[in-house]
């Protein structure tokens, strides 16, 4: 035999099995080895015996078709069939459950598999599969198999010994009870014994691995693929376990020692160095067999768990691409090869130990199963992805139906939105710092605060203030609501880390209202509803549910910012009613950013709100305005409100204004942030009212103030009482103040000051202007059409990226 023939892999090359010398360890023996082999196998002297042509059929696993004696048809035997007591051909007494010999390959009926493509081979494998519909949960059996093969390893190298120990520790940690094992063994114990006997008989009758595997598939024709594999694997595990038990116990157990002596085990085990390599190879292959078997079972679980998975046509087609029959064939074949190695070791002892071809075959099989395993896992991942997509889609549709359905109270809706696992208390009470049930929300108005983990401290501060204010008089109707924070964290996109857990706990601890105990209680279908139905993007949002759980407003955030608890019950109808009652005045604009404002209004003083970052303009404007007020004898109070997102420059300006006594300032920088945030909320709320922007005076004033903040100039608003208001850009209003001598005669008293100032500003207004309205990119709803407050023409829309470092 040339070197080329020796290099052919019989497990992966189509023609390899036609080269008996490539896989037969007997051909590598010396003449003495051959004598030993013949001593062990008297059947080898039957020159007329050939499994393909003879009538030798294992009576434990098959019936003979009398019409096909030259080509026996193997028919399955029911699991409750009593095994026959006679053999058609005598079996070597040495060929027991622990001793058999592997003999040369033969050319037989399976030759067509080796000369045609894999599809043809798989077609013949599929033809053996005629399941009768019985469904067995073989996971308890596989768990026992795993225990056996890892505990029975006779000899293992250092690395494999560590792996074995790791496997055993993992099994102990799982502590899987043997529930269901007794029931399944009532059905499968006999088939396992029958397949074990068939494997031994096939080895004794010089059958090659493929023929034996095909015979086993015929014997197991009525079972599902996972059950076929589990039965064959259990049959091998039984043989392997008995061998391992004997090896482990014969040094200390007299009975085991006597049996071992008869089997010549002590002499065999003396070759520890060579055996270690062989059993390391077997152990590697067994690990792959276990992994593939578990994957096959997973596919079976997907197909049979109709209550859990909806098996769509798309999913069924995806499962078909896994080629389960191929995986089952090679796993069963691997079990046959492993059994042959152990049985040959006992049958021919030292002569077999010297052989290396089986180790090479085992290694090739392990590589084959590793490739199969990779493919199975990829398809499994795709299947679970499809299943999860379908589950989430169904859950999402069910949630939508539930939201549209009337309910007696809000408990059913809340229990779906906030899923309580294992009867855990789903809410965290931020006031009393304890876990509570959903019952605290029963038949109350509930405001779901939606945000990610990066909610701004300023927003939390303002919300905290408003929530505390509403609870000071709990008997008021407008105090009959609760807030629940739902952290919008999609763990499918970003993994949940320790850092995120700490951030979540930090934000949760800062909230006095209720919050979800953990983000894991929010189902992905709810996250989808939050984003797609309620329109959540990045900016915090308040979804309002009435006492019956009906959604009455998908975002009351702007209402709460503008009117606080006066907006209760935070419905769209209430928002519309509040706007109908509203006029543009200093109270709407400034609200409670400074309590002095209400005092000044009550005293009948003129009030000036101004902003900007240019400290030189601030000095010039405040000085000129103060001089005008003194000259006109008008009581005037000025308040600096800075710019949106107050940074270091605004803080410095506030400090300078106070030191130089230029005007009042908003003491808390958070309230400066709130002034602009609230103004933006007015814009969002007002644009959603059914009023054209060109004819909406309130919206025009809001846009004007927001556009002032978008410019690099200062600006000012003057007001007296709740009726008179005017405003202007920094350069224009400074020019008017410096030219007071031209219009001072028109100011006769405080009642004429604001109207006269308004006329002066309008007279100086130039048609040439450039108005900018800057809104954050996370605001959500952006109207397609916004008109300019200066000229009422539609404004152009641009995307701006800005980085401001002070």
NORPE-V549189 format. One record per backbone hydrogen bond with DSSP energy under -0.5 kcal/mol. NH is the residue of the N-H (numbers start at 1). CO is the residue of the C=O. Records with the same first field share a line. If there is no record, write none. Layout:
# NORPE-V549189
NH->CO, CO
This chain:
# NORPE-V549189
6->2
7->3, 4
8->5
10->8
12->9
13->9
16->13
18->15
19->16
20->18
22->19
23->20
24->20
25->23
27->24
28->25
29->26
34->30
35->31
36->32
37->33
38->34
39->35
40->36
41->37
44->41
45->42
46->43
47->45
49->46
53->50
54->50
57->55
61->58
62->58
66->64
68->65
74->72
75->63, 73
77->219
81->78
84->59
88->57
95->92
96->94
99->96
100->343
103->101
108->106
111->108
112->109
113->110
114->110, 111
115->111
116->112
120->117
121->117
122->118
123->119
124->120
125->121
126->122
127->123
128->124, 125
129->126
130->128, 221
132->222
136->134
138->136
142->138
143->139
144->140
145->141
146->142
147->143
148->144
149->145
150->146
151->147
152->148
161->157
162->158
163->159
164->160
165->161
166->162
167->163
168->164
169->165
170->166
171->167
172->168
173->169
174->170
175->171
176->171
181->178
182->178
184->180
185->181
186->182
187->183, 184
188->184
189->185
192->188
193->189
194->190
195->191
196->192
197->193
198->194
199->195
200->196
201->197
202->198
203->199
204->200
205->201
206->203
207->202
212->208
213->209
214->210
215->211
216->212
217->213
218->214
219->215
220->216
221->218
223->220
228->224
229->225
230->226
231->227
232->228
233->229
234->230
235->231
236->232
237->233
238->234
239->235
240->236
241->237
242->238
243->239
244->240
245->241
246->242
247->243
248->244
249->245
250->246
252->249
253->249
254->252
257->253
258->254
259->255
260->256
261->257
262->258
263->259
264->261
265->260
268->264
269->265
270->266, 267
271->268
272->270
275->271
276->272
277->273
278->274
279->275
280->276
281->277
282->278
283->279
284->280
285->281
286->282
287->283
288->284
289->285
290->286
291->287
292->288
293->289
294->290
295->291
296->292
297->293
298->294
299->295
300->296
301->297
302->298
303->299
304->300
305->301
306->304
308->305
309->305
311->309
312->310
316->312
317->313
318->314
319->315
320->316
321->317, 318
322->319
323->320
327->323
328->324
329->325
330->326
331->327
332->328
333->329
334->330
335->331
336->332
337->333
338->334
339->335
340->336
341->337
342->338
343->339
344->340
345->341
346->342
347->100, 343
348->344
349->345
351->348
352->348, 349
353->349
354->350
355->352
360->356
361->357
362->358
363->359
364->360
365->361
366->362
367->363
368->364
369->365
370->366
371->367
372->368
373->369
374->370
375->371
376->372
377->373
378->374
379->375
380->376
381->377
382->378
383->379
384->380
385->381
386->382
387->383
388->384
389->385
390->386
391->387
392->388
393->389
394->390
395->391
396->392
397->393
398->394
399->395
400->396
401->397
402->398
403->399
404->400
405->401, 402
410->547
414->410
415->411
416->412
417->413
418->414
419->417, 521
420->418
421->419
423->420
424->421
426->424
427->436
428->515
429->427, 434
430->428, 513
433->429
434->429
436->427
440->437
441->438
442->439
444->441
445->480
446->545
447->482
448->446, 543
449->447, 484
450->448, 541
451->486
455->452
460->456
461->457
462->458
463->459
464->460
465->461
466->462
467->463
468->464
469->465
470->466
471->467
472->468, 469
474->471
476->473
479->476
480->477
481->479
482->445
484->447
485->514
486->449, 484
487->485
488->451
489->487
491->489
493->490
494->490
497->495
501->497
502->498
503->499
504->500
505->501
506->502
507->503
508->504
509->505
510->506, 507
511->508
514->483
515->428
516->485
517->426
521->518
522->519
523->521
526->523
527->523
528->524
529->525
530->526
531->527
532->528
533->529
534->529
536->530
538->778
539->778
541->450
543->448, 541
544->553
545->446
546->550
549->546
552->544, 550
553->544
556->542
560->556
561->557
562->558
563->559
564->559, 560
566->563
567->564
568->565
570->567
572->552
575->571
576->572
577->573
578->574
579->575
580->576
581->577
582->578, 579
585->583
589->585
590->586
591->586, 587
593->590
597->594
598->595
599->595
600->596
601->597
602->598
603->599
604->601
605->600
606->635
607->719
608->637
609->717
610->639
611->715
612->642
615->613
618->614
619->615
620->616
621->617
622->618
623->619
624->620
625->621
626->622
627->623
628->624
629->625
630->626
631->627
632->628
633->629
634->629
635->633
636->634
637->606
639->608
640->664
641->610
651->647
652->648
653->649
654->650
655->651
656->652
657->653
658->654
659->655
660->656
661->658
662->657
663->657
664->638
666->640
667->665
669->667
671->668
672->668
673->669
674->670
675->671
676->672
677->673
678->674
679->675
680->676
681->677
682->678
683->679
684->680
685->681
686->682
687->683
688->684, 685
689->686
691->689
695->692
696->693
697->695
700->696
701->697
702->698
703->699
704->700
705->701
706->702
707->703
708->704
709->705
710->706
711->707, 708
715->611
716->728
717->609
718->726
719->607
720->724
721->605
723->720
724->720
726->718
728->716
730->714
733->729
734->730
735->731
736->732
737->733
738->734
739->735
740->737
742->739
743->740
744->740
746->743
747->744
748->746
752->749
753->749, 750
754->750
756->752
757->753
758->754
759->755
760->756
761->757
762->758
763->759
764->760
765->762
769->767
774->772
775->773
779->776
781->779
788->793
792->788
795->786
800->798
805->803
806->804
